[in-house]
């Protein structure tokens, strides 16, 4: 069973920055895709940023130029640097991974990001 551990969420003022991290708690088979979703209260979960199977990067339009996804392959860790945060970025952020050769998707436990003055 793959377990992902997230960290880095919190409360920040508008215009501030946060960096989220997501790493597996133990050994993990080869990763195919990894990225971040978020879910705000009363809304559906939406894709924020991801490394695709072709190693390209995709971003939700509203975060382009503000958020940056990165990864450390030696640690199987994915990061989300969030700058110029806005109140509408407030949500629970979830990381996920898809493993090579598997149809299963594994999720982190979620970390709360609140942007408020």
C-alpha positions as CSV (number, residue, x, y, z in Angstrom):
1,X,0.0,0.0,0.0
2,X,1.4,3.4,-1.0
3,X,1.1,6.1,1.6
4,X,1.8,9.7,0.7
5,X,2.7,12.3,3.4
6,X,2.0,16.0,2.7
7,X,3.3,19.0,4.6
8,X,3.6,22.7,4.2
9,X,0.0,24.0,4.4
10,X,-1.1,26.8,6.7
11,X,-2.6,30.2,7.0
12,X,-1.1,33.0,4.9
13,X,-2.0,36.5,3.9
14,X,-3.0,37.5,0.4
15,X,0.2,37.9,-1.7
16,X,2.1,35.5,0.5
17,X,3.8,32.2,-0.4
18,X,3.7,28.6,0.7
19,X,5.5,25.5,-0.4
20,X,3.8,22.1,-0.2
21,X,5.7,18.8,-0.1
22,X,4.5,15.3,-0.7
23,X,6.6,12.2,-0.2
24,X,5.9,8.5,0.2
25,X,6.3,7.1,3.7
26,X,8.2,4.1,2.4
27,X,9.5,2.4,-0.7
28,X,7.4,2.9,-3.8
29,X,7.4,1.4,-7.3
30,X,8.2,3.5,-10.3
31,X,6.0,6.6,-10.5
32,X,4.4,7.5,-13.8
33,X,2.4,10.6,-12.9
34,X,2.4,12.9,-9.9
35,X,0.7,16.2,-9.1
36,X,-1.6,18.2,-7.0
37,X,-5.4,18.7,-6.8
38,X,-7.3,21.0,-4.5
39,X,-10.8,21.1,-3.2
40,X,-12.5,24.1,-1.8
41,X,-15.6,23.9,0.4
42,X,-18.7,23.2,-1.7
43,X,-16.7,22.7,-4.8
44,X,-15.4,19.7,-6.8
45,X,-11.8,18.6,-6.6
46,X,-9.8,20.2,-9.4
47,X,-6.4,19.7,-10.9
48,X,-3.9,22.4,-9.9
49,X,-0.6,21.1,-11.4
50,X,0.9,17.9,-12.6
51,X,3.7,16.1,-14.3
52,X,2.2,14.0,-17.0
53,X,3.3,10.6,-18.2
54,X,5.3,12.4,-20.9
55,X,7.1,14.5,-18.3
56,X,5.4,17.6,-19.5
57,X,3.8,19.9,-16.9
58,X,0.3,21.2,-16.9
59,X,-1.2,23.9,-14.7
60,X,-4.7,25.1,-14.0
61,X,-5.1,28.4,-15.9
62,X,-5.7,30.5,-12.7
63,X,-2.4,29.4,-11.1
64,X,-0.2,29.8,-14.1
65,X,2.7,32.2,-13.4
66,X,2.1,31.9,-9.6
67,X,2.5,28.2,-8.8
68,X,5.4,26.0,-9.7
69,X,5.5,22.2,-9.5
70,X,8.8,20.5,-9.1
71,X,10.0,17.0,-8.2
72,X,13.0,15.3,-6.7
73,X,13.3,11.9,-8.3
74,X,15.9,10.7,-5.8
75,X,13.3,11.1,-3.1
76,X,10.1,10.5,-5.1
77,X,9.0,13.8,-3.7
78,X,6.8,16.4,-5.4
79,X,6.6,20.1,-4.4
80,X,4.2,22.9,-5.1
81,X,5.6,26.4,-4.7
82,X,2.7,28.8,-4.4
83,X,3.4,32.5,-4.7
84,X,1.1,35.5,-4.9
85,X,-1.6,33.6,-3.1
86,X,-5.2,34.8,-3.4
87,X,-8.2,34.1,-1.1
88,X,-9.6,31.9,-3.9
89,X,-6.7,29.6,-3.6
90,X,-8.1,28.6,-0.2
91,X,-8.7,24.8,-0.3
92,X,-7.4,21.4,0.9
93,X,-4.6,20.4,-1.4
94,X,-4.0,16.8,-2.2
95,X,-1.0,15.2,-3.9
96,X,-1.3,12.0,-5.9
97,X,0.7,9.5,-7.8
98,X,0.0,7.0,-10.5
99,X,2.4,4.1,-10.7
100,X,3.8,2.8,-13.9
101,X,1.8,-0.2,-15.1
102,X,-0.9,0.3,-12.6
103,X,-4.5,1.7,-12.9
104,X,-4.5,2.7,-9.2
105,X,-4.1,6.3,-8.1
106,X,-2.8,7.0,-4.6
107,X,-3.6,10.2,-2.6
108,X,-2.1,12.1,0.2
109,X,-4.1,12.9,3.3
110,X,-4.6,16.5,2.2
111,X,-3.2,19.7,3.7
112,X,-5.2,22.9,4.4
113,X,-4.2,26.1,2.7
114,X,-6.0,29.2,3.9
115,X,-5.4,32.6,2.3
116,X,-6.9,35.4,4.4
117,X,-6.1,38.7,5.9
